[in-house]
Amino acid sequence: MTPELLPVTYAPLLVALSYLVSALGAFTALSAAAAAHRTNRQVNRFNIFLAGLALGGVGIWSMHFVGMLGWKVQLGVGYRLLETIVSLVAAVIVSALALGFVAADPTQLRRILLAGPLAGIGVAVMHYLGMYSMSFGGYFDWDATIVGISVLIAMFAATAALWLAFRTRERWHRITAALVMAAAVCTMHYTGMAAASVVCTTSNRYAVSPDLLRPSDLPWFVTLVAFSVAFMIAIDLRMQRMTSRGPVVDSRLR
């Protein structure tokens, strides 16, 4: 069969939902990051992990796959489970390491300027690893220039996220910052998607191996990850505030 370039469209409601999911993860991450300092200025590593889990697992990874649900092409698509899980783990680890490095001394701008771009590269790797997990009767034709732009956006977004993470004092500050962070993450994602043209090389477009995750499986999988993580972190942070034996939030970061 002669390779055929297929048109791609997006479902507006799912695009909007991907933004809301990213904002939820960002807000949860900011709340956990704000609770990451004890009164003696030591970093609470558990809260840093929670922030990384929220930012990487919900704000970035879950947003990516909700966005992929909104990506429409006349082609059967499946997702390899191993690469899908590895992309989740990578997003969480990169986010937690970057947040932890900056949390050691949030007043040092050089820490943010070092960790931000590195974290952005990690986010871009997660995005393209998630796309690599896709299996279909064809291939992606990449525009290297747009790929490069998406990586630069990821680096900028990650740097901004780290700067905001330890400078949100009030709840409305965190809400505003979360909306900004979500916009940056979504911009990176959809720029990356724009870099990929879909080329079909099979006459049986909708054939998908039974061993793969199907798009119909993703809503349950992604929703479970996103809301379980956000709920778990919200409950933990609430318990920390209610018990004197839990970490005490630095009043300057509330």
N, C-alpha and C positions, 0 to 999 in steps of 0.2 A: 504493500500500500504506500502511496505517495504521502510523505509527512504533511500534516495539515495543521495550520495555526488556528487554535480555537479561541473564540471570544470569551472574556471573563466579565462577570457582573458581580455586584454585591447586594446583599439583602440589607436595606437600611436599618431595620429594627435590630438585627444581629450586630451590625456595626456599632449602633448606639449601646447595645448591651455589653459589647466588649469594652467600651469606654467606661461604663458604670462598674464593671468587674474590676478593671484596672484601678479605678478611683477607690473602690472598697479595699483592695489590697494595699494601696498607697496609704490610705487613712489608718488602717490597722498597723502598718509598719511604722508610721510616724508616731502613733500612740505608744508602741512598744519601745521605739528608740528613745522617746522622751522619758521612759521609765528605766532607762538603762544605766543611770548614774545613782549611786548611793550618796548619802550626805557626805561621806568622806571622799567623794570624787572617784571612787573605784568603779570600774565598768562591770555591770551585771551581765555576764556572758550569756546567761539564759535568755534575758530579754533581747540581747543582740541577735541570738539565734531566732527568737520569735519574730523579730523585725525582718530578718533575712527570709524567714519562711513566708511571711506575709507579702513582702515585696517581690521575692523571686517566685514563690509558688502561686500567688494569687494575682498580684499586680502585673506580673510579666508573663508567666507561663500560662495561667488560666486565660488571661486576656488573649494570648496568641491563639489558643485553640478555639475560643469563642469566635474570634475573628475569622478563623479558618472555616467555621461553620457558615459564616456569612459570605464566603468566597464561593461563587457559583460558576461551574463550568460543565459542559455537556460531556462528562467523562466519569467513569467509575473510579473512585479514589478509596484507598485503604491506608492505614497507618501501622507501621511496624512498632510493636509494643516496646521492644528494647530501646530503640532510639527515642521513643516518646518519653519513657521513664528517665532515661539518661538526661534528656533535655530539662526535665523537671528538677532532678538532683543538681545539675549544673547551675541552673538559675538560682536555686536556694543557696548553694555554697558560695557562689560569686557574690551574691547580695550580702550574705552574712559576713564574709571576710572583709568586704569593703566597708560595711557599717562598723565592724569591730575595729578596724584600723583607724577610722576617723574618730570613733568614740573615745579612743585612748586620749585624745586631746583635740576636741572639736574647734578650739580657737586657732589651731595651726592651719592656715590656708594651704600650705604646701601638702598637707596630708590629703585634703580634698582634691587638689589639683593632680595628685599622683593616683589616688584610688579611683577617682571618677572616670578618667579615660580607660583605665584597666577594667573597671567594672563594666563600662560601656561595651568594650570589646567582648567581654564575657556574655553580655546580653545579646549582642549580635550573633555570637556563636550559638547561643541557645535558640535564637530565632531560626537560623539557617539549619541547625541540627533538627529542629522541629519540621522544617520543610523537607529535609533529607529523609525523614521518616515516612514521607508520603510515597505510595506506590500506585502507579497507574500505567495505562498503555501508551506511554510516550515519555517525554522528558521536558525539563525546563530549559529554555533558552535565555541565558542571563545577560543583562545589560550591566557590564562591570562598573560603569560610571554611577548608575543609580545604586548599585550595591555599595559602592564607596560612600555615597551620600548618606545611605541608611546607617552605615557604621559611624559616621561622624555625628549623625543625629543621636545615635545610641550613646556615644561618648558624652555629648553635651547633656543629654537627659540624665544619665547616671551621675554626672558631676552636680547638676542642679538638685537631684534627689538627695545626694549626700549633704549638700549645703543646707537644704531645707530640713533634713531629718532632725538636726539638733538646734534648730532655731525657730521652732513652732511652740509658742508658749501657751496659747489659749486654744480651746477646741475649734473656734472659727478659723484660727490661723491654720490648724491642721486640715480642716475641710478645704480651705482655699488652696493650700499647698498640694493636697491630694488631687484636686482637680487639675492643677497645673502639671503635676507629675504624670497623671493619666493621659493628658493631652500629648505630652512628650513621648511617652511609651507608644501610644497609638500611632503617632506620626511616624515613628521609626518602623513600626510593624507594617503599616500600609505603604510606606515608601519601599520597604523591602519586597513586599508583594508586587509592587509596580515594576520591580526589576526583573520579574520572571514572566516570560511569555510561555504559554502552554502549547507544546507541539504534540499532536496525536500521531502515533505510528501503527495503530491497529484498527482493523475493521470492526472488532468486537469491543466497542468503547466502554461498555458498562461491566465488563468482566472484572471481578475482584476476588482475590484469593480468600478462601474461608479462614485462613490463619491470621488475617489482618484485622485490626480494629476498623470498623466501618464508621463513616460520619454519623450514622444513627446511634452509634454507641457513645460518641463523644459527649453529648449533653449530660448524660448521667455521670460519666467519669469526671469530667471537668467540674460540673456543679458540686459533686461530692467533695472533690479536693478543695475547691474555692471556699465553700461555705463551712466545711468542717474546720479548715485552718482558721478562717476568720472567727468562727464561734469559739474555738478552743482558746485562741489568743485573747479574745474579749473577756472570756470567763476568767482566765488566768490573771489578767491585769486587774480585773475587779477584785479578785481574791487578794492580790497583793495590796490593794488599797485598804482592804477590810481587816487585814491582820498586821499587827505591829511587828511580827516576825518576818514579814515579807520585805522586799526592797522598798525603800522610801524614795519617792520621786523628788528630785531636786526642784525646789519651788521656782527656780529661775527657768526651768525647762517645761513647766506645766502650761 
